Amino acid sequence: MPTFESGVVVRVPFPYTDRPVRQFRPALVVAAPGPAGGANLLWVLMITSARNRPWPDDVEIPPRESGPGLPAPSVVRTRKIATIDVHHAEPIGRIDAATLGRVRAIVKAYLGF
């Protein structure tokens, strides 16, 4: 089983809140089990196409030559968080440190830390 850490882009069955369906899509890992293991759960944020209607606090993923494994210009939807079992996650890339820092600051503010 791969190991995961904050900043890794994964392909996961992301749950919807308004319908009983899961769609495989990219997501950003923001928290993962520590080295001691634990619950084997990932906290992930939805990644969606930048062409979609923007939401407040979306964070653009800047295009890079190596890219984080995404097929189109994308944003991290910081208001869409889910908990996913690590066994359902497939790593596909990584975002850069500056983008991860912006995402962390927004999530930290949401959580009141």
C-alpha positions in Angstrom: 0.0 0.0 0.0 1.4 3.5 -0.9 2.1 6.0 1.8 0.4 9.4 1.7 1.2 12.8 3.0 -0.3 16.3 2.8 0.1 17.7 -0.7 -0.3 14.5 -2.6 -2.9 14.4 -5.4 -4.9 11.2 -5.4 -7.7 9.6 -7.4 -10.5 8.7 -5.1 -14.3 7.8 -5.0 -15.4 11.3 -3.8 -18.8 11.3 -2.1 -21.5 13.8 -3.0 -23.5 15.5 -0.3 -26.6 15.9 -2.5 -26.9 12.5 -4.0 -26.1 8.9 -3.0 -23.3 8.5 -5.6 -19.5 8.5 -5.6 -17.5 9.5 -8.6 -13.8 8.8 -9.1 -12.0 12.2 -9.2 -8.8 13.9 -8.2 -8.5 15.2 -4.6 -5.8 16.7 -2.5 -4.6 15.0 0.7 -4.6 17.5 3.6 -4.2 14.9 6.4 -3.0 11.3 6.4 -2.3 8.6 9.0 1.0 9.2 10.9 3.8 6.7 10.9 2.1 4.7 13.6 -0.7 3.9 11.3 -4.0 4.4 13.0 -7.4 4.7 11.3 -6.0 4.5 7.7 -8.2 7.5 6.7 -7.2 10.4 4.4 -8.8 13.8 4.7 -9.0 15.1 1.1 -10.3 18.2 -0.6 -12.0 18.0 -4.0 -10.1 19.1 -7.1 -12.3 20.3 -9.9 -11.8 21.9 -13.3 -11.1 25.6 -13.3 -13.8 26.0 -15.9 -16.5 25.2 -13.3 -18.3 28.1 -11.6 -15.9 29.3 -8.9 -16.6 29.0 -5.1 -15.2 31.3 -2.5 -11.8 30.2 -1.3 -11.0 27.9 -4.3 -7.3 27.7 -4.8 -5.9 27.6 -8.3 -3.4 24.9 -9.0 -0.8 26.6 -11.2 0.2 24.7 -14.4 3.7 23.2 -14.3 5.6 21.3 -16.8 5.6 18.1 -14.7 2.1 18.8 -13.3 0.3 17.1 -10.5 -1.3 14.5 -12.8 -4.3 16.5 -13.7 -5.8 16.5 -17.2 -6.9 20.2 -17.3 -6.4 23.5 -15.4 -7.8 22.9 -12.0 -8.6 24.3 -8.6 -8.7 22.9 -5.0 -12.2 23.3 -3.7 -11.3 24.0 -0.1 -15.0 23.9 1.1 -15.4 20.2 -0.1 -13.7 17.9 2.3 -14.2 14.2 2.6 -12.7 11.3 4.6 -11.5 8.4 2.4 -10.1 5.0 3.3 -6.5 4.8 2.1 -7.2 1.6 0.3 -9.4 3.5 -2.2 -6.8 6.2 -3.0 -4.4 6.1 -5.9 -1.6 8.7 -5.9 -1.3 10.6 -9.2 0.9 13.6 -8.4 1.7 16.4 -6.0 1.0 20.1 -5.8 3.8 22.7 -5.2 4.6 23.9 -1.7 3.2 27.5 -2.3 -0.2 26.2 -3.4 -0.3 23.7 -0.4 0.5 26.6 1.9 -2.5 28.6 0.6 -4.8 25.6 1.0 -3.5 24.9 4.5 -4.1 28.6 5.6 -7.7 28.5 4.4 -8.5 25.1 6.0 -6.8 26.2 9.2 -9.1 29.3 9.3 -12.2 27.1 8.6 -11.3 24.8 11.5 -10.6 27.7 13.8 -7.0 26.8 14.6 
